[in-house]
Amino acid sequence: MEAAGDIVFRLDAGGRIKAASKRTGALFSFEAGALLTTLVADADHAGLGAALQDAAGAPARLELRMKAPHKELWFDLRLCRLQQSGGTLLLAVGRDISAQREIEERLRHLATHDSLTELPNRLLLSDRIRMVIAHARRSGQNFSVATIGLDGFKKVNDGLGHPVGDAVLRIAAARLRKTLRDSDTLARIGGDEFVAVLPGTCSEAQIKLVTGRLLAALQAPFEVDKHTIYIGASIGLALFPEHAEDEVQLVALADAAMSRAKETGKARCLVYSPRTSGPPEHDISLEAAMFQAVREGEFLLYYQPIVDAATRRIQGFETLMRWKHPTLGMVPPVRFIPIAETNGLINLLGAWALKAACVQLRHFEEAAKRALYISVNISPRQFRNDKFLEVLDHALAFSGMSGSQLVLEITEGTLMIDPVHAESILLKMAERQARIAIDDFGTGYSSLAYLKRFPISVLKIDRAFIKDLPDAPKDGAICNAVLDLAKHLGLSVVAEGVETEAQLDYLDQRGCQYIQGYLTGKPMPAHAAMAALKEDLYASLMPIEPQAGLR
């Protein structure tokens, strides 16, 4: 008995202690004849009783907690029968597994909790939401899920370091937890984002009350290492079952609403709305199809004529990318361009479009038997890519065309993200004789200083200022101002979105030399553009656009 284990008991068939090892006596205080259950935690009495009954026939084993003077200890207890002349006795041998259980419990906690804030992590959050969903379906009590994102947290990490940022996150977690009820769940799902599950919170008044408290809790200054930090937060909410009925969608929609709150001013709360929040998640399936489309050659180029306003003769073409999916048909650029911009595929597509457009221009000139130019859109990510100038050089060299026949369209916003870098790249583009056009002029930055600073050649008046002409005095005033400005700066002007004869006449009378729009040519495949050039005909040769509204 002394050598068998950490604790050893000899018991009668009813579980009364007949004898024990010295080590057992040193750990526990008991008297001979006492029931073993007096030393066992109440929650484990039933398990011990069943094991005692089983041990009368065959060895039994269980894990239980036993009450030492100062704390409970976990034991792996083995029970077996001893056949003696005085009757049947049981031998109970236990091994202390308290340290092992502590490690297991800690590992379970780490698997389900955030190590920095000790809040539930995404794994436990999903389980909690599923439980709340099950309860809501039984009771009819709906609930909401709120995603809370700290505003301006990146400046803390960048300016003061990650240790200070971690301290801010811990304080934020404590404030939010204190603001919420015990029945609510608060989790950290990564970075500076928290998610709160709010049972019973679904009316407008309840949402306003709870989110107001959450916002107030994070608006107060954070005092960390003698630094006073102000950040605040934005909140997005999704309601069960109004917006979604599973935990993944509820969190995704709440996150979409939170992103919208940040985009529209920060320090506010928005409830998810399909109309204002847009798609809740990145279209992963469409993204996968895009990579497949590149391999299968599904992307193609369309060309929209840019014509002389007075003669209606084609002077050049704007190159527009299209995606002809085998089952979806023509996928609108508004769906695939933002995804390509995000995942970097735009660099590959943009390089291909630039090269293909330059090659196509040579064919256009052969058909027209005169000089033309080609205009290609450059995306923000493309423009900032270190290899952009190499791509440009390769396209010009491969096609053999002069840089003066190439117009590169760039938005105002792209230029102003990093003006110093933009100026350097534009000057190098100008050295190659490529002309730079400002696309959608007048809808981006209001500062006109870049017209002086950058080597701009062309302004493209956005269709927003054209569509209501000639009956919109304010739009007319803006067009006149742009035309006058361009005249004094020596810039060419292209009016986009011209769809009526009245619009064309209005612009022509005011000195706008070039126009582009459905009136003189919809975007068309290369073979239709070749026919238009050969015959100098427009409307009769313009094919119906396969997807209305494409640009």
C-alpha positions in Angstrom: 0.0 0.0 0.0 2.9 2.4 0.8 4.5 1.9 -2.6 1.4 1.6 -4.8 0.5 5.3 -5.6 0.1 8.9 -4.3 -2.9 7.8 -2.3 -4.0 4.2 -1.4 -7.2 3.2 0.5 -8.5 -0.2 1.6 -12.4 0.0 1.5 -15.2 -2.2 2.3 -17.9 -3.0 -0.2 -19.9 0.1 0.9 -17.0 2.5 0.3 -16.0 2.9 4.0 -12.3 3.5 4.7 -10.7 0.5 6.5 -7.1 1.5 6.1 -4.9 4.0 4.1 -1.3 4.6 3.4 0.8 7.1 5.4 1.1 9.4 2.4 -2.7 9.4 2.1 -3.0 10.3 5.8 -0.6 13.2 5.3 -2.8 14.6 2.5 -6.3 14.1 4.0 -7.9 14.3 7.4 -10.3 11.4 8.0 -11.2 8.7 10.6 -11.3 5.0 10.1 -14.8 3.9 9.1 -15.5 7.2 7.3 -17.0 7.0 3.8 -14.6 7.8 1.0 -17.3 10.2 -0.4 -16.6 12.6 2.5 -13.2 13.3 0.9 -14.6 13.6 -2.7 -16.0 16.8 -4.3 -19.8 16.7 -4.4 -19.9 16.8 -8.1 -18.1 13.5 -8.3 -20.1 11.5 -5.8 -22.3 9.8 -8.4 -19.3 8.8 -10.4 -17.6 7.3 -7.4 -20.7 5.4 -6.4 -20.9 3.8 -9.8 -17.2 2.9 -9.8 -17.5 1.2 -6.4 -20.3 -1.0 -7.6 -18.4 -1.8 -10.8 -15.3 -2.7 -8.9 -17.1 -5.5 -7.0 -17.1 -7.4 -10.3 -14.2 -6.0 -12.3 -11.5 -3.3 -11.9 -12.8 0.2 -12.4 -11.2 3.6 -13.0 -12.3 7.3 -12.9 -10.9 10.8 -12.5 -12.3 12.8 -9.6 -11.6 15.7 -7.3 -10.7 15.2 -3.7 -10.8 17.7 -0.9 -7.4 18.4 0.6 -7.3 20.9 3.5 -6.4 23.9 1.4 -7.6 23.0 -2.1 -9.1 20.4 -4.3 -6.8 17.9 -6.1 -7.5 15.8 -9.1 -6.7 12.1 -8.9 -6.8 9.2 -11.4 -8.4 6.5 -9.1 -8.2 2.8 -9.8 -10.5 0.4 -7.9 -10.2 -3.4 -7.7 -11.5 -6.2 -5.5 -9.4 -7.9 -2.8 -10.7 -11.4 -1.8 -9.8 -12.0 1.9 -11.1 -14.4 4.5 -12.9 -11.6 6.3 -15.0 -10.8 3.2 -14.7 -8.7 0.0 -12.6 -5.6 0.3 -11.7 -3.0 -2.4 -8.3 -1.5 -3.0 -8.3 2.2 -4.3 -5.1 3.5 -5.7 -4.9 7.1 -6.9 -2.4 9.1 -8.9 -2.3 12.9 -8.5 -3.0 14.4 -11.9 -3.7 18.0 -10.8 -0.8 19.5 -12.7 -1.8 17.6 -15.8 -5.4 18.8 -15.5 -4.2 22.4 -15.0 -2.2 22.2 -18.2 -5.1 20.7 -20.1 -7.4 23.4 -18.8 -5.0 26.1 -19.8 -4.6 24.6 -23.3 -8.4 24.5 -23.7 -8.6 28.1 -22.5 -5.9 29.2 -25.0 -7.7 27.4 -27.8 -10.9 29.3 -27.2 -9.7 32.7 -25.8 -7.6 35.6 -27.0 -4.2 35.5 -25.2 -4.0 39.4 -25.0 -7.4 40.3 -23.6 -8.6 36.9 -22.2 -11.8 37.4 -24.1 -13.4 34.6 -26.2 -11.8 34.2 -29.6 -13.5 33.6 -32.9 -13.9 29.8 -32.2 -15.7 30.3 -28.9 -17.7 33.2 -30.4 -19.1 31.0 -33.1 -20.1 28.4 -30.5 -21.8 31.1 -28.3 -23.7 32.6 -31.3 -25.0 29.1 -32.2 -26.2 28.7 -28.7 -28.0 32.1 -28.8 -29.5 31.2 -32.1 -30.9 27.9 -30.7 -32.3 29.7 -27.7 -33.8 32.4 -29.9 -35.6 29.8 -32.0 -37.0 28.1 -28.9 -38.0 31.3 -27.1 -38.7 33.7 -30.0 -36.3 36.2 -28.3 -34.3 37.8 -31.2 -30.9 39.3 -30.8 -28.2 41.3 -32.5 -24.5 41.0 -33.2 -22.3 44.1 -33.1 -18.8 44.5 -34.6 -16.8 47.1 -32.8 -13.7 48.5 -34.6 -11.4 51.0 -32.9 -10.9 54.2 -35.0 -7.3 55.3 -35.6 -5.7 52.4 -33.8 -3.0 52.0 -36.4 -1.5 55.4 -35.3 -1.0 54.0 -31.8 1.0 51.1 -33.0 3.0 53.1 -35.6 3.6 56.1 -33.3 4.0 54.6 -29.8 4.8 51.0 -30.5 3.0 47.6 -30.1 3.4 47.4 -26.3 1.4 50.6 -25.9 -1.1 49.3 -28.6 -1.5 46.1 -26.6 -2.2 48.0 -23.5 -4.9 50.1 -25.2 -6.5 46.9 -26.5 -6.6 45.4 -22.9 -8.1 48.6 -21.5 -10.7 48.7 -24.4 -11.6 45.1 -23.7 -12.1 45.8 -20.0 -14.2 48.9 -20.7 -16.5 47.1 -23.2 -16.9 44.1 -20.9 -17.9 46.3 -18.0 -20.4 48.1 -20.2 -22.2 44.9 -21.3 -24.5 42.6 -19.3 -23.4 39.2 -17.9 -25.7 37.6 -20.5 -23.9 39.3 -23.4 -20.8 37.8 -25.0 -17.8 39.9 -25.9 -15.1 38.5 -28.1 -11.9 39.7 -29.8 -11.7 38.4 -33.3 -8.3 39.9 -34.3 -6.5 43.3 -34.6 -8.6 46.1 -33.2 -12.0 44.4 -33.7 -14.4 43.1 -31.1 -17.7 41.4 -31.5 -20.6 41.6 -29.0 -23.5 39.2 -29.0 -26.5 41.0 -27.5 -29.5 38.7 -26.6 -32.8 40.5 -26.6 -31.3 43.7 -28.1 -33.2 44.2 -31.4 -35.4 47.2 -31.2 -34.2 50.6 -32.3 -34.4 52.1 -28.8 -32.4 49.1 -27.3 -29.8 49.3 -30.0 -29.4 53.0 -29.5 -29.0 52.6 -25.8 -26.4 49.8 -25.9 -24.3 51.2 -28.7 -24.3 54.6 -27.2 -22.8 53.2 -24.0 -20.2 51.2 -26.0 -19.2 54.3 -28.0 -19.0 56.4 -24.9 -16.8 53.8 -23.2 -14.2 54.1 -25.9 -14.3 57.8 -26.4 -12.8 58.5 -23.0 -9.0 59.0 -23.2 -6.6 56.0 -22.7 -3.8 56.7 -20.2 -0.8 54.4 -21.0 2.8 55.0 -20.0 2.3 58.7 -19.5 0.6 58.9 -22.9 -2.9 60.2 -23.3 -4.5 58.6 -26.3 -7.8 59.3 -28.0 -9.2 56.8 -30.5 -12.9 56.2 -30.3 -14.8 53.4 -32.3 -17.2 52.6 -35.1 -19.9 49.9 -34.7 -21.9 47.8 -37.1 -24.9 45.7 -36.2 -26.7 42.8 -37.8 -30.0 41.4 -36.5 -31.2 37.8 -36.1 -33.3 36.7 -38.0 -33.9 39.8 -40.1 -30.5 40.0 -41.7 -29.1 36.4 -41.4 -29.8 33.1 -39.6 -26.3 31.7 -39.1 -23.3 32.9 -37.1 -21.0 33.4 -40.1 -23.3 35.6 -42.0 -24.3 37.6 -38.9 -20.7 38.5 -38.1 -20.0 39.2 -41.8 -22.9 41.6 -42.2 -22.1 43.3 -38.9 -18.5 43.8 -40.1 -19.8 45.2 -43.4 -21.9 47.7 -41.5 -19.0 48.6 -39.3 -16.8 49.2 -42.4 -19.5 51.5 -43.8 -19.6 53.4 -40.5 -15.9 54.0 -40.8 -16.1 55.1 -44.4 -18.9 57.6 -43.6 -17.4 59.5 -40.7 -16.3 57.1 -37.9 -17.4 57.3 -34.3 -20.9 56.1 -35.1 -23.1 53.0 -35.3 -24.8 51.7 -38.4 -27.3 48.8 -38.6 -26.6 46.6 -41.7 -28.6 47.5 -44.8 -28.1 45.9 -48.2 -28.8 49.2 -49.8 -26.1 51.2 -48.0 -23.5 48.5 -47.0 -23.1 46.7 -50.3 -21.9 43.1 -50.5 -20.9 41.9 -47.1 -17.9 39.9 -48.2 -15.3 39.7 -50.9 -16.6 37.6 -53.7 -14.2 34.7 -53.3 -15.9 32.5 -56.0 -15.7 35.3 -58.5 -12.0 35.9 -57.6 -11.2 32.2 -58.2 -13.0 32.5 -61.5 -10.9 35.5 -62.4 -7.6 33.5 -62.1 -9.2 30.8 -64.2 -10.3 33.4 -66.7 -6.7 34.6 -67.1 -5.5 31.1 -67.8 -8.4 30.5 -70.3 -8.0 33.8 -72.1 -11.6 35.0 -71.2 -10.6 38.7 -70.9 -10.8 40.8 -74.0 -10.6 44.4 -75.0 -13.3 46.6 -76.4 -12.6 50.0 -78.0 -14.8 53.1 -77.8 -14.2 55.8 -80.5 -13.0 59.3 -79.6 -14.1 61.5 -82.4 -13.6 65.1 -83.6 -16.7 67.0 -82.5 -16.9 69.0 -85.7 -16.2 66.3 -88.3 -17.2 63.2 -86.3 -14.1 61.5 -87.6 -12.5 59.0 -85.4 -9.2 60.3 -83.9 -8.5 57.5 -81.5 -10.0 54.8 -79.2 -10.3 54.3 -75.4 -9.4 50.8 -74.5 -11.9 49.1 -72.1 -11.5 45.7 -70.5 -14.2 43.1 -70.7 -14.6 39.6 -69.2 -16.7 37.1 -71.1 -17.4 34.3 -68.6 -18.6 31.0 -70.1 -21.7 30.8 -67.9 -22.1 34.3 -66.4 -21.8 36.1 -69.7 -20.3 39.6 -69.7 -19.2 40.4 -66.2 -19.4 44.1 -65.5 -16.1 45.8 -64.8 -17.6 47.3 -61.6 -17.6 43.7 -60.3 -14.2 42.5 -61.3 -11.9 45.5 -61.4 -12.1 46.2 -57.6 -11.3 42.6 -56.9 -8.4 42.7 -59.3 -7.2 45.9 -57.7 -7.3 44.3 -54.3 -5.6 41.0 -55.1 -2.9 42.4 -57.4 -4.2 40.7 -60.5 -4.7 44.2 -62.0 -1.0 44.4 -62.6 -1.0 41.4 -64.9 -4.3 42.4 -66.6 -3.1 46.0 -67.0 0.2 45.0 -68.5 -1.6 42.7 -71.0 -4.1 45.4 -71.9 -1.4 48.0 -72.5 0.6 45.7 -74.7 -2.4 44.5 -76.6 -3.8 48.0 -77.1 -0.6 49.2 -78.6 -0.4 46.3 -81.0 -4.0 46.8 -82.0 -3.4 50.5 -82.8 -1.1 49.4 -85.6 -3.9 47.4 -87.1 -6.3 50.3 -86.7 -3.9 52.6 -88.5 -3.5 50.1 -91.4 -7.3 50.0 -91.8 -7.7 53.8 -91.6 -4.5 54.6 -93.5 -3.9 57.5 -91.2 -2.4 58.3 -87.8 -4.6 57.5 -84.7 -4.0 57.2 -81.0 -4.9 54.8 -78.3 -6.0 55.6 -74.8 -5.5 53.1 -71.9 -6.7 53.4 -68.3 -4.1 52.9 -65.6 -5.3 51.7 -62.2 -4.0 53.1 -58.9 -2.2 49.9 -58.1 -0.7 49.7 -61.5 0.5 53.3 -61.3 2.2 52.6 -58.0 3.8 49.4 -59.1 7.6 49.6 -59.3 7.7 47.8 -62.6 5.1 50.1 -64.3 7.7 52.0 -66.4 9.2 48.7 -67.5 5.8 47.5 -68.6 5.3 50.7 -70.6 8.7 50.4 -72.3 8.0 46.8 -73.2 4.6 47.7 -74.7 6.0 50.5 -76.8 9.0 48.4 -78.0 6.9 45.3 -78.8 4.4 47.2 -80.8 6.9 49.6 -82.4 4.6 52.5 -81.9 5.6 56.0 -80.9 4.9 57.1 -77.3 3.1 60.2 -78.7 0.3 57.9 -80.0 -0.4 56.6 -76.5 -2.6 58.4 -73.9 -2.5 57.0 -70.4 -5.7 57.8 -68.4 -5.2 58.4 -64.7 -7.7 59.6 -62.1 -7.1 62.6 -59.9 -7.3 60.5 -56.8 -4.4 58.2 -58.1 -2.2 61.2 -58.5 -2.9 62.7 -55.1 -2.3 59.6 -53.0 1.4 60.3 -53.2 2.1 63.5 -55.2 5.9 63.3 -55.0 5.9 59.7 -56.4 3.3 60.7 -59.0 5.3 63.6 -60.2 8.4 61.5 -60.6 6.6 58.8 -62.6 4.7 61.3 -64.8 7.9 63.1 -65.8 9.4 59.7 -66.8 6.2 58.9 -68.8 6.5 62.3 -70.5 10.1 61.5 -71.4 8.8 58.6 -73.4 6.4 61.1 -75.1 3.3 59.4 -73.7 0.5 61.8 -73.0 -1.3 61.9 -69.6 -5.0 62.4 -69.4 -7.0 63.1 -66.2 -10.0 60.8 -66.3 -13.3 61.8 -64.8 -12.0 65.4 -64.4 -13.9 67.4 -61.8 -15.2 64.5 -59.7 -12.0 64.0 -57.6 -9.8 66.4 -55.8 -10.9 70.1 -56.0 -7.3 71.4 -56.0 -6.1 72.4 -59.4 -2.5 72.8 -58.3 -1.6 69.5 -59.9 -2.4 70.9 -63.4 0.5 73.2 -62.9 2.7 70.7 -61.2 2.2 67.6 -63.4 2.8 67.2 -67.2 -0.9 66.8 -68.1 -1.9 66.8 -71.7 -5.6 65.9 -71.7 -8.7 66.6 -69.5 -11.7 64.2 -69.8 -14.9 65.9 -68.6 -16.8 63.4 -66.6 -20.2 62.2 -67.9 -21.8 63.5 -64.7 -21.4 67.0 -66.2 -22.6 66.0 -69.7 -25.8 64.0 -69.2 -28.1 66.9 -68.4 -26.8 69.3 -71.1 -27.9 71.5 -72.6 -30.7 72.1 -70.1 -28.5 72.2 -66.9 -27.1 75.7 -66.4 -24.7 74.6 -63.6 -23.3 71.7 -65.6 -23.0 74.1 -68.6 -21.0 76.5 -66.4 -18.7 73.8 -65.2 -18.1 72.6 -68.8 -17.4 76.1 -70.0 -15.0 76.7 -67.1 -13.1 73.5 -67.9 -12.9 74.3 -71.6 -11.6 77.8 -70.8 -9.1 76.5 -68.3 -7.8 73.9 -70.8 -7.5 76.6 -73.6 -5.3 78.8 -71.4 -3.2 75.8 -70.3 -2.8 74.4 -73.8 -4.6 71.1 -72.9 -6.9 69.0 -75.0 -10.4 68.2 -73.8 -12.5 65.0 -74.3 -16.2 65.1 -73.2 -17.3 61.7 -72.0 -20.8 60.3 -72.1 -22.2 62.2 -75.1 -25.5 60.5 -76.1 -27.5 63.1 -77.9 -27.1 65.5 -80.8 -28.0 68.4 -78.6 -25.2 67.6 -76.2 -22.7 67.3 -79.1 -23.9 70.6 -80.7 -23.6 72.4 -77.3 -20.0 71.2 -76.8 -19.0 71.8 -80.3 -20.2 75.4 -80.2 -18.2 76.0 -77.0 -14.9 74.7 -78.5 -14.8 71.2 -77.2 -12.7 69.4 -79.8 -13.2 65.7 -78.9 -16.2 63.7 -77.7 -16.8 60.2 -76.6 -20.1 58.4 -76.0 -22.9 56.3 -77.3 -23.9 58.9 -79.9 -20.7 58.4 -81.9 -19.8 54.9 -80.9 -20.4 52.3 -78.1 -17.5 50.2 -76.9 -17.0 47.5 -79.6 -14.7 44.6 -80.3 -11.7 45.2 -82.5 -13.3 43.9 -85.7 -16.2 46.3 -85.5 -13.8 49.2 -84.8 -11.9 48.2 -87.9 -15.1 48.3 -90.0 -16.0 51.7 -88.6 -12.5 53.1 -89.5 -12.7 51.7 -93.1 -16.1 53.0 -93.8 -16.1 56.1 -91.6 -19.6 55.1 -90.5 -20.8 55.0 -86.9 -24.3 54.3 -85.8 -25.1 51.7 -88.4 -22.0 49.8 -87.5 -22.1 50.0 -83.7 -23.0 46.7 -82.2 -25.4 46.5 -79.3 -23.4 46.5 -76.1 -23.6 42.9 -74.6 -24.0 44.2 -71.1 -25.9 47.5 -70.6 -24.1 50.0 -68.6 -20.6 48.8 -69.1 -17.9 51.3 -69.5 
